[in-house]
Amino acid sequence: MSTNDPLAPKALTADMLDMLEQARSAETALRKIDLLRLNLAGESLFSIQQNMTTAGDPVDELQLKRFYSSEAESFPVQGAKRKTLTPWVRCLFLQGRVFVGEGSAVLARTFDDFEQMSVYGVQSVINVPLMQGNVCYATFNVFGTRAQWQAPQILGIRLLAQACARWVPRTPGLAYRLAGESFDSSLEI
């Protein structure tokens, strides 16, 4: 892709990541991360979902709460959702792997709220699990308007997620049980 292409993703540099290390509050860091996300992904939606699940919640069910949203009017911070055991949940929460989804058909099968997101023209997603040990305590989510991601975008979003991880609090008593597996990790802040 030509470097003159205005739609070409920008590269994430060490200087950009160093800029994040200078942030003194979560609010400042998340604003900077949001700007870097726009440079990497172009027109896109960005959110962070905290895992609020505790041992008292039903087996094979996760409780998620929005910690950050680039579109807070449509997807408000503190908005909550319940997730059941799906391939997406298995990927992020059981296997601790990044999920890359491309194409509106994939997004519609994966996200029950895709219809609400589709008005923004989203066609692709990168979900990065934020992990402590074997427990996913949050997900870093970028929904793009392009049908496909380029490798530098995926790598850049993954690096941003890792830089963001220190600013996302862990739920005290976080624990969940999926597919018969019990995660014996109680995270304390």
PyRosetta script that sets phi, psi and omega in degrees:
from pyrosetta import init, pose_from_sequence

init()
pose = pose_from_sequence("MSTNDPLAPKALTADMLDMLEQARSAETALRKIDLLRLNLAGESLFSIQQNMTTAGDPVDELQLKRFYSSEAESFPVQGAKRKTLTPWVRCLFLQGRVFVGEGSAVLARTFDDFEQMSVYGVQSVINVPLMQGNVCYATFNVFGTRAQWQAPQILGIRLLAQACARWVPRTPGLAYRLAGESFDSSLEI")
pose.set_psi(1, 135.9)
pose.set_omega(1, -178.4)
pose.set_phi(2, -64.4)
pose.set_psi(2, 142.5)
pose.set_omega(2, 177.4)
pose.set_phi(3, -70.9)
pose.set_psi(3, -12.6)
pose.set_omega(3, 176.9)
pose.set_phi(4, -86.2)
pose.set_psi(4, -5.7)
pose.set_omega(4, -179.6)
pose.set_phi(5, -69.8)
pose.set_psi(5, 116.5)
pose.set_omega(5, -178.2)
pose.set_phi(6, -66.4)
pose.set_psi(6, -16.7)
pose.set_omega(6, 179.2)
pose.set_phi(7, -92.6)
pose.set_psi(7, -5.2)
pose.set_omega(7, -179.8)
pose.set_phi(8, -64.9)
pose.set_psi(8, 137.6)
pose.set_omega(8, 178.7)
pose.set_phi(9, -66.3)
pose.set_psi(9, 144.8)
pose.set_omega(9, 176.1)
pose.set_phi(10, -82.9)
pose.set_psi(10, 151.5)
pose.set_omega(10, 178.2)
pose.set_phi(11, -83.9)
pose.set_psi(11, 142.8)
pose.set_omega(11, 174.1)
pose.set_phi(12, -84.4)
pose.set_psi(12, 128.5)
pose.set_omega(12, -177.1)
pose.set_phi(13, -112.4)
pose.set_psi(13, 164.6)
pose.set_omega(13, 177.3)
pose.set_phi(14, -61.2)
pose.set_psi(14, -36.0)
pose.set_omega(14, 178.3)
pose.set_phi(15, -61.4)
pose.set_psi(15, -39.0)
pose.set_omega(15, 178.7)
pose.set_phi(16, -64.9)
pose.set_psi(16, -42.9)
pose.set_omega(16, 178.4)
pose.set_phi(17, -67.3)
pose.set_psi(17, -36.7)
pose.set_omega(17, 176.5)
pose.set_phi(18, -61.8)
pose.set_psi(18, -37.0)
pose.set_omega(18, 177.9)
pose.set_phi(19, -59.1)
pose.set_psi(19, -37.4)
pose.set_omega(19, 179.1)
pose.set_phi(20, -65.7)
pose.set_psi(20, -35.7)
pose.set_omega(20, -179.3)
pose.set_phi(21, -65.2)
pose.set_psi(21, -19.1)
pose.set_omega(21, 179.7)
pose.set_phi(22, -83.6)
pose.set_psi(22, -9.8)
pose.set_omega(22, -180.0)
pose.set_phi(23, -64.5)
pose.set_psi(23, 140.2)
pose.set_omega(23, -177.8)
pose.set_phi(24, -110.1)
pose.set_psi(24, -1.7)
pose.set_omega(24, 178.3)
pose.set_phi(25, -146.7)
pose.set_psi(25, 157.9)
pose.set_omega(25, 177.8)
pose.set_phi(26, -61.7)
pose.set_psi(26, -40.4)
pose.set_omega(26, -178.8)
pose.set_phi(27, -59.7)
pose.set_psi(27, -46.2)
pose.set_omega(27, 179.0)
pose.set_phi(28, -64.6)
pose.set_psi(28, -45.4)
pose.set_omega(28, -179.6)
pose.set_phi(29, -61.7)
pose.set_psi(29, -44.4)
pose.set_omega(29, -178.2)
pose.set_phi(30, -67.2)
pose.set_psi(30, -35.2)
pose.set_omega(30, 175.2)
pose.set_phi(31, -63.2)
pose.set_psi(31, -42.7)
pose.set_omega(31, 178.9)
pose.set_phi(32, -66.1)
pose.set_psi(32, -42.5)
pose.set_omega(32, 178.3)
pose.set_phi(33, -61.8)
pose.set_psi(33, -40.5)
pose.set_omega(33, 179.3)
pose.set_phi(34, -61.9)
pose.set_psi(34, -42.3)
pose.set_omega(34, 177.6)
pose.set_phi(35, -64.6)
pose.set_psi(35, -42.4)
pose.set_omega(35, 177.9)
pose.set_phi(36, -64.7)
pose.set_psi(36, -37.2)
pose.set_omega(36, 176.9)
pose.set_phi(37, -59.5)
pose.set_psi(37, -42.2)
pose.set_omega(37, 178.2)
pose.set_phi(38, -62.7)
pose.set_psi(38, -39.1)
pose.set_omega(38, 177.3)
pose.set_phi(39, -63.3)
pose.set_psi(39, -38.3)
pose.set_omega(39, -177.5)
pose.set_phi(40, -79.0)
pose.set_psi(40, -46.8)
pose.set_omega(40, -169.0)
pose.set_phi(41, -102.9)
pose.set_psi(41, -10.8)
pose.set_omega(41, -175.9)
pose.set_phi(42, 69.4)
pose.set_psi(42, -149.4)
pose.set_omega(42, -178.6)
pose.set_phi(43, -60.9)
pose.set_psi(43, 119.7)
pose.set_omega(43, -174.6)
pose.set_phi(44, -165.8)
pose.set_psi(44, 166.1)
pose.set_omega(44, 172.3)
pose.set_phi(45, -107.3)
pose.set_psi(45, 147.9)
pose.set_omega(45, -178.1)
pose.set_phi(46, -136.0)
pose.set_psi(46, 133.9)
pose.set_omega(46, 175.4)
pose.set_phi(47, -148.2)
pose.set_psi(47, 160.2)
pose.set_omega(47, 171.1)
pose.set_phi(48, -125.3)
pose.set_psi(48, 126.5)
pose.set_omega(48, 178.2)
pose.set_phi(49, -108.5)
pose.set_psi(49, 123.7)
pose.set_omega(49, 174.6)
pose.set_phi(50, -85.8)
pose.set_psi(50, 141.1)
pose.set_omega(50, 173.5)
pose.set_phi(51, -85.1)
pose.set_psi(51, 115.5)
pose.set_omega(51, -176.9)
pose.set_phi(52, -106.3)
pose.set_psi(52, 12.1)
pose.set_omega(52, -174.5)
pose.set_phi(53, -71.2)
pose.set_psi(53, 137.4)
pose.set_omega(53, 175.6)
pose.set_phi(54, -123.9)
pose.set_psi(54, 170.8)
pose.set_omega(54, -178.6)
pose.set_phi(55, -59.4)
pose.set_psi(55, -23.2)
pose.set_omega(55, 179.9)
pose.set_phi(56, -79.3)
pose.set_psi(56, -9.9)
pose.set_omega(56, 179.2)
pose.set_phi(57, -79.4)
pose.set_psi(57, 157.9)
pose.set_omega(57, -178.7)
pose.set_phi(58, -58.5)
pose.set_psi(58, 147.9)
pose.set_omega(58, 174.1)
pose.set_phi(59, -61.8)
pose.set_psi(59, 146.3)
pose.set_omega(59, 178.6)
pose.set_phi(60, 63.0)
pose.set_psi(60, 30.6)
pose.set_omega(60, 178.1)
pose.set_phi(61, -141.5)
pose.set_psi(61, 136.8)
pose.set_omega(61, 176.5)
pose.set_phi(62, -115.3)
pose.set_psi(62, 146.0)
pose.set_omega(62, 175.7)
pose.set_phi(63, -111.8)
pose.set_psi(63, 117.0)
pose.set_omega(63, -178.6)
pose.set_phi(64, -115.9)
pose.set_psi(64, 146.5)
pose.set_omega(64, 177.7)
pose.set_phi(65, -134.4)
pose.set_psi(65, 134.8)
pose.set_omega(65, -179.5)
pose.set_phi(66, -71.6)
pose.set_psi(66, 123.2)
pose.set_omega(66, 178.8)
pose.set_phi(67, -96.4)
pose.set_psi(67, -32.3)
pose.set_omega(67, -179.7)
pose.set_phi(68, -146.2)
pose.set_psi(68, 146.2)
pose.set_omega(68, 177.3)
pose.set_phi(69, -148.2)
pose.set_psi(69, 131.5)
pose.set_omega(69, 175.2)
pose.set_phi(70, -76.5)
pose.set_psi(70, -16.1)
pose.set_omega(70, 179.0)
pose.set_phi(71, -126.3)
pose.set_psi(71, 66.5)
pose.set_omega(71, -172.0)
pose.set_phi(72, -63.7)
pose.set_psi(72, -25.1)
pose.set_omega(72, 178.8)
pose.set_phi(73, -68.7)
pose.set_psi(73, -41.1)
pose.set_omega(73, -179.6)
pose.set_phi(74, -89.1)
pose.set_psi(74, -31.9)
pose.set_omega(74, -178.7)
pose.set_phi(75, -127.8)
pose.set_psi(75, 79.2)
pose.set_omega(75, -170.3)
pose.set_phi(76, -67.2)
pose.set_psi(76, 145.1)
pose.set_omega(76, 171.8)
pose.set_phi(77, -61.1)
pose.set_psi(77, 144.4)
pose.set_omega(77, -176.0)
pose.set_phi(78, 79.9)
pose.set_psi(78, -5.0)
pose.set_omega(78, 174.7)
pose.set_phi(79, -61.7)
pose.set_psi(79, 139.5)
pose.set_omega(79, -175.2)
pose.set_phi(80, -118.6)
pose.set_psi(80, 153.8)
pose.set_omega(80, 174.1)
pose.set_phi(81, -149.6)
pose.set_psi(81, 155.1)
pose.set_omega(81, 177.8)
pose.set_phi(82, -107.0)
pose.set_psi(82, 134.0)
pose.set_omega(82, 178.2)
pose.set_phi(83, -119.8)
pose.set_psi(83, 134.6)
pose.set_omega(83, 175.5)
pose.set_phi(84, -98.1)
pose.set_psi(84, 176.9)
pose.set_omega(84, -176.2)
pose.set_phi(85, -70.8)
pose.set_psi(85, 105.6)
pose.set_omega(85, 179.4)
pose.set_phi(86, -126.8)
pose.set_psi(86, 169.5)
pose.set_omega(86, 175.1)
pose.set_phi(87, -56.9)
pose.set_psi(87, -36.2)
pose.set_omega(87, 177.9)
pose.set_phi(88, -64.0)
pose.set_psi(88, -45.1)
pose.set_omega(88, 178.3)
pose.set_phi(89, -62.9)
pose.set_psi(89, -43.9)
pose.set_omega(89, 178.5)
pose.set_phi(90, -58.5)
pose.set_psi(90, -45.9)
pose.set_omega(90, -177.9)
pose.set_phi(91, -59.0)
pose.set_psi(91, -52.8)
pose.set_omega(91, -174.7)
pose.set_phi(92, -79.7)
pose.set_psi(92, -48.7)
pose.set_omega(92, -168.0)
pose.set_phi(93, -92.4)
pose.set_psi(93, -26.9)
pose.set_omega(93, 176.8)
pose.set_phi(94, -96.0)
pose.set_psi(94, -40.2)
pose.set_omega(94, -175.1)
pose.set_phi(95, -99.9)
pose.set_psi(95, -13.8)
pose.set_omega(95, 179.9)
pose.set_phi(96, 63.3)
pose.set_psi(96, 33.0)
pose.set_omega(96, -178.1)
pose.set_phi(97, -106.7)
pose.set_psi(97, 152.7)
pose.set_omega(97, 174.5)
pose.set_phi(98, -69.5)
pose.set_psi(98, 139.5)
pose.set_omega(98, 175.3)
pose.set_phi(99, -109.3)
pose.set_psi(99, 123.6)
pose.set_omega(99, 174.5)
pose.set_phi(100, -116.6)
pose.set_psi(100, 117.4)
pose.set_omega(100, 178.7)
pose.set_phi(101, -117.4)
pose.set_psi(101, 134.3)
pose.set_omega(101, -178.1)
pose.set_phi(102, -131.8)
pose.set_psi(102, 132.4)
pose.set_omega(102, 179.5)
pose.set_phi(103, 100.5)
pose.set_psi(103, 140.5)
pose.set_omega(103, -176.6)
pose.set_phi(104, -64.6)
pose.set_psi(104, -28.8)
pose.set_omega(104, 178.0)
pose.set_phi(105, -64.8)
pose.set_psi(105, -41.4)
pose.set_omega(105, 178.0)
pose.set_phi(106, -65.0)
pose.set_psi(106, -44.1)
pose.set_omega(106, -179.4)
pose.set_phi(107, -64.3)
pose.set_psi(107, -40.2)
pose.set_omega(107, 179.9)
pose.set_phi(108, -64.1)
pose.set_psi(108, -36.7)
pose.set_omega(108, 177.9)
pose.set_phi(109, -73.3)
pose.set_psi(109, -27.3)
pose.set_omega(109, -172.0)
pose.set_phi(110, -91.3)
pose.set_psi(110, -37.2)
pose.set_omega(110, -172.2)
pose.set_phi(111, -118.6)
pose.set_psi(111, 120.9)
pose.set_omega(111, -178.9)
pose.set_phi(112, -68.9)
pose.set_psi(112, -16.8)
pose.set_omega(112, 178.0)
pose.set_phi(113, -103.7)
pose.set_psi(113, 21.7)
pose.set_omega(113, -178.6)
pose.set_phi(114, -60.6)
pose.set_psi(114, -36.0)
pose.set_omega(114, -179.7)
pose.set_phi(115, -57.3)
pose.set_psi(115, -41.4)
pose.set_omega(115, 177.9)
pose.set_phi(116, -66.5)
pose.set_psi(116, -38.2)
pose.set_omega(116, -179.9)
pose.set_phi(117, -74.5)
pose.set_psi(117, -29.5)
pose.set_omega(117, -172.4)
pose.set_phi(118, -63.2)
pose.set_psi(118, -24.2)
pose.set_omega(118, 178.5)
pose.set_phi(119, -64.1)
pose.set_psi(119, -17.6)
pose.set_omega(119, 176.8)
pose.set_phi(120, -89.5)
pose.set_psi(120, 1.2)
pose.set_omega(120, 178.2)
pose.set_phi(121, 78.2)
pose.set_psi(121, 17.7)
pose.set_omega(121, -177.8)
pose.set_phi(122, -69.5)
pose.set_psi(122, 139.2)
pose.set_omega(122, -179.5)
pose.set_phi(123, -134.0)
pose.set_psi(123, -3.6)
pose.set_omega(123, -176.8)
pose.set_phi(124, -153.2)
pose.set_psi(124, 160.3)
pose.set_omega(124, -178.9)
pose.set_phi(125, -146.9)
pose.set_psi(125, 148.1)
pose.set_omega(125, 167.1)
pose.set_phi(126, -126.6)
pose.set_psi(126, 118.2)
pose.set_omega(126, 175.5)
pose.set_phi(127, -112.4)
pose.set_psi(127, 123.1)
pose.set_omega(127, 179.9)
pose.set_phi(128, -113.1)
pose.set_psi(128, 123.0)
pose.set_omega(128, 177.0)
pose.set_phi(129, -75.6)
pose.set_psi(129, 135.8)
pose.set_omega(129, 172.0)
pose.set_phi(130, -97.4)
pose.set_psi(130, 118.5)
pose.set_omega(130, -169.3)
pose.set_phi(131, -112.8)
pose.set_psi(131, 145.6)
pose.set_omega(131, 164.5)
pose.set_phi(132, -129.7)
pose.set_psi(132, 110.4)
pose.set_omega(132, -172.5)
pose.set_phi(133, 64.2)
pose.set_psi(133, -130.0)
pose.set_omega(133, 179.8)
pose.set_phi(134, -99.6)
pose.set_psi(134, 17.0)
pose.set_omega(134, -177.5)
pose.set_phi(135, -113.1)
pose.set_psi(135, 127.4)
pose.set_omega(135, 175.5)
pose.set_phi(136, -85.6)
pose.set_psi(136, 111.1)
pose.set_omega(136, -177.1)
pose.set_phi(137, -94.4)
pose.set_psi(137, -9.7)
pose.set_omega(137, 178.1)
pose.set_phi(138, -168.2)
pose.set_psi(138, 163.5)
pose.set_omega(138, 173.2)
pose.set_phi(139, -125.2)
pose.set_psi(139, 140.1)
pose.set_omega(139, 178.6)
pose.set_phi(140, -104.7)
pose.set_psi(140, 117.7)
pose.set_omega(140, -166.9)
pose.set_phi(141, -125.2)
pose.set_psi(141, 126.2)
pose.set_omega(141, 175.2)
pose.set_phi(142, -125.8)
pose.set_psi(142, 119.6)
pose.set_omega(142, 178.2)
pose.set_phi(143, -105.6)
pose.set_psi(143, 115.9)
pose.set_omega(143, -176.2)
pose.set_phi(144, -100.1)
pose.set_psi(144, 159.3)
pose.set_omega(144, 177.9)
pose.set_phi(145, -89.2)
pose.set_psi(145, -8.6)
pose.set_omega(145, 175.2)
pose.set_phi(146, -83.1)
pose.set_psi(146, 150.6)
pose.set_omega(146, -179.7)
pose.set_phi(147, -72.5)
pose.set_psi(147, -26.1)
pose.set_omega(147, -178.1)
pose.set_phi(148, -137.8)
pose.set_psi(148, 149.0)
pose.set_omega(148, 175.2)
pose.set_phi(149, -93.2)
pose.set_psi(149, 149.8)
pose.set_omega(149, 171.7)
pose.set_phi(150, -96.6)
pose.set_psi(150, 152.3)
pose.set_omega(150, -176.8)
pose.set_phi(151, -53.7)
pose.set_psi(151, -41.6)
pose.set_omega(151, 178.8)
pose.set_phi(152, -63.7)
pose.set_psi(152, -31.7)
pose.set_omega(152, 177.5)
pose.set_phi(153, -68.0)
pose.set_psi(153, -44.8)
pose.set_omega(153, -179.9)
pose.set_phi(154, -61.6)
pose.set_psi(154, -47.0)
pose.set_omega(154, 178.7)
pose.set_phi(155, -62.3)
pose.set_psi(155, -44.5)
pose.set_omega(155, -179.5)
pose.set_phi(156, -62.1)
pose.set_psi(156, -42.3)
pose.set_omega(156, 178.5)
pose.set_phi(157, -64.9)
pose.set_psi(157, -40.5)
pose.set_omega(157, 177.7)
pose.set_phi(158, -62.2)
pose.set_psi(158, -41.2)
pose.set_omega(158, 178.7)
pose.set_phi(159, -66.8)
pose.set_psi(159, -40.7)
pose.set_omega(159, 176.5)
pose.set_phi(160, -61.1)
pose.set_psi(160, -41.3)
pose.set_omega(160, 179.1)
pose.set_phi(161, -60.7)
pose.set_psi(161, -42.8)
pose.set_omega(161, 179.7)
pose.set_phi(162, -66.6)
pose.set_psi(162, -37.8)
pose.set_omega(162, 177.2)
pose.set_phi(163, -67.5)
pose.set_psi(163, -29.9)
pose.set_omega(163, -178.5)
pose.set_phi(164, -78.0)
pose.set_psi(164, -25.7)
pose.set_omega(164, -169.6)
pose.set_phi(165, -51.9)
pose.set_psi(165, -38.2)
pose.set_omega(165, -177.0)
pose.set_phi(166, -68.4)
pose.set_psi(166, -16.0)
pose.set_omega(166, -177.7)
pose.set_phi(167, -95.7)
pose.set_psi(167, -4.1)
pose.set_omega(167, -178.4)
pose.set_phi(168, -103.8)
pose.set_psi(168, 114.3)
pose.set_omega(168, -177.8)
pose.set_phi(169, -69.5)
pose.set_psi(169, 149.9)
pose.set_omega(169, 175.7)
pose.set_phi(170, -90.8)
pose.set_psi(170, 143.2)
pose.set_omega(170, 178.5)
pose.set_phi(171, -72.9)
pose.set_psi(171, 125.6)
pose.set_omega(171, 175.6)
pose.set_phi(172, -59.9)
pose.set_psi(172, 135.0)
pose.set_omega(172, 179.3)
pose.set_phi(173, 76.1)
pose.set_psi(173, 15.4)
pose.set_omega(173, -179.5)
pose.set_phi(174, -57.6)
pose.set_psi(174, 125.9)
pose.set_omega(174, 177.3)
pose.set_phi(175, -160.9)
pose.set_psi(175, 143.5)
pose.set_omega(175, 176.0)
pose.set_phi(176, -149.4)
pose.set_psi(176, 155.5)
pose.set_omega(176, -178.2)
pose.set_phi(177, -127.5)
pose.set_psi(177, 113.5)
pose.set_omega(177, -178.7)
pose.set_phi(178, -125.1)
pose.set_psi(178, 137.4)
pose.set_omega(178, 174.5)
pose.set_phi(179, 51.0)
pose.set_psi(179, 41.4)
pose.set_omega(179, 177.0)
pose.set_phi(180, 79.8)
pose.set_psi(180, -5.0)
pose.set_omega(180, 177.7)
pose.set_phi(181, -92.5)
pose.set_psi(181, 138.3)
pose.set_omega(181, 178.2)
pose.set_phi(182, -111.6)
pose.set_psi(182, 123.2)
pose.set_omega(182, 176.8)
pose.set_phi(183, -90.3)
pose.set_psi(183, 114.1)
pose.set_omega(183, -174.0)
pose.set_phi(184, -91.8)
pose.set_psi(184, 32.5)
pose.set_omega(184, -178.3)
pose.set_phi(185, -104.7)
pose.set_psi(185, 110.6)
pose.set_omega(185, 172.7)
pose.set_phi(186, -100.8)
pose.set_psi(186, 112.4)
pose.set_omega(186, -177.8)
pose.set_phi(187, -91.2)
pose.set_psi(187, 132.3)
pose.set_omega(187, 177.9)
pose.set_phi(188, -116.9)
pose.set_psi(188, 139.1)
pose.set_omega(188, 178.1)
pose.set_phi(189, -78.9)
pose.dump_pdb("model.pdb")
